[in-house]
Amino acid sequence: MNTLTVLAAAAFGSTVYLTTFSTVRWLNQLASRIKVAGLVVTGMVLCAVFGIIAFASQSVTIGFIVGAVITPPVHQWILQRRRHVASS
């Protein structure tokens, strides 16, 4: 397993998570019909990305999963810290 491949895939997994998070947040502000269509398209794109990742090597798959799993708690921690600093 190539370490650089795992790290690059982890960064990609993190990017996919943050992009999806921002897209869903933006879609939630739109009208119901547009939101549903946007969520369906977002889900299809995610399925395609996961399929491509699963077809890749084992190190890419492991790195992608690690990046996608580690990013949400780190993202929440950054947002909470930013709120805490702003309120001080």
HELIX and SHEET records of a PDB file:
HELIX    1   1 THR A    3  LEU A   27  1                                  25    
HELIX    2   2 SER A   32  PHE A   55  1                                  24    
HELIX    3   3 GLN A   58  SER A   87  1                                  30    
END                                                                             
